[in-house]
Amino acid sequence: MPPSRSGGILGLGDKLFAVPPWEALRYNATDDTFVLDMPRERLENAPGFDKDNWPTTAERGWLTGMYSHYGYTPPYWERRSER
């Protein structure tokens, strides 16, 4: 989950938030960027974290809430293997 920024002035007071899984991102080869096609309201209301206090992947409750917020349920670690 790559972090993204929202708000702040000159990098001060920024809210960091995790974006959904890589499958939610579209690669734009022309600009060599990734694009997240998401309504602004959903991004603004996303679960955030402080730049000095990142959540860890061990915090499953936080991760589950983040995946749910973006509509990616169940999260990958709860999906049954199709093998």
C-alpha positions as CSV (number, residue, x, y, z in Angstrom):
1,M,0.0,0.0,0.0
2,P,1.8,3.1,-1.1
3,P,1.1,6.1,1.1
4,S,-0.3,9.3,-0.4
5,R,-0.7,12.8,1.0
6,S,-3.6,15.1,1.5
7,G,-3.7,18.7,2.7
8,G,-1.0,20.6,4.5
9,I,1.1,23.5,3.5
10,L,4.8,23.0,2.4
11,G,4.6,19.5,3.8
12,L,3.5,20.6,7.3
13,G,0.3,19.1,8.7
14,D,-0.1,16.6,6.0
15,K,-2.4,13.7,6.4
16,L,-1.0,10.4,5.1
17,F,-3.3,7.6,4.1
18,A,-2.8,4.2,2.6
19,V,-4.4,3.5,-0.7
20,P,-6.1,0.2,-1.7
21,P,-4.2,-2.7,-3.1
22,W,-2.0,-2.4,-6.2
23,E,-4.9,-3.8,-8.3
24,A,-6.7,-0.4,-7.7
25,L,-4.0,1.5,-9.4
26,R,-3.7,2.0,-13.2
27,Y,-0.2,2.6,-14.7
28,N,0.0,5.5,-17.1
29,A,3.1,4.8,-19.3
30,T,2.9,8.2,-21.0
31,D,3.6,10.0,-17.7
32,D,5.3,7.1,-15.9
33,T,2.8,7.5,-13.0
34,F,0.1,5.4,-11.3
35,V,-3.5,6.7,-11.2
36,L,-6.0,5.9,-8.5
37,D,-9.5,6.6,-10.0
38,M,-11.4,7.3,-6.8
39,P,-14.0,9.9,-5.9
40,R,-12.4,12.8,-4.0
41,E,-14.9,12.4,-1.1
42,R,-13.8,8.8,-0.5
43,L,-10.1,9.8,-0.5
44,E,-10.8,12.8,1.9
45,N,-12.6,10.4,4.3
46,A,-10.0,7.7,4.1
47,P,-8.5,6.3,7.3
48,G,-5.3,8.3,7.8
49,F,-2.2,8.2,9.9
50,D,0.5,10.5,11.1
51,K,3.8,10.7,9.3
52,D,5.6,9.8,12.5
53,N,3.3,6.9,13.4
54,W,2.7,4.6,10.5
55,P,0.5,1.6,11.0
56,T,2.1,-1.8,10.6
57,T,0.9,-4.7,8.6
58,A,0.4,-6.5,11.9
59,E,-2.5,-4.1,12.7
60,R,-5.1,-6.3,10.9
61,G,-8.0,-4.3,12.3
62,W,-6.7,-1.1,10.8
63,L,-5.9,-2.8,7.5
64,T,-9.3,-4.5,7.3
65,G,-11.0,-1.1,7.8
66,M,-8.8,0.5,5.1
67,Y,-9.6,-2.3,2.6
68,S,-13.3,-2.0,3.5
69,H,-13.3,1.8,3.1
70,Y,-12.2,1.4,-0.5
71,G,-14.5,-1.5,-1.2
72,Y,-11.9,-4.3,-1.4
73,T,-13.5,-6.9,0.8
74,P,-12.6,-9.4,1.8
75,P,-8.9,-8.4,2.1
76,Y,-6.4,-10.6,0.4
77,W,-5.4,-12.4,3.6
78,E,-9.0,-13.5,4.1
79,R,-9.6,-14.7,0.6
80,R,-9.7,-18.5,0.1
81,S,-7.0,-19.8,-2.2
82,E,-8.3,-20.9,-5.6
83,R,-5.4,-23.3,-6.2
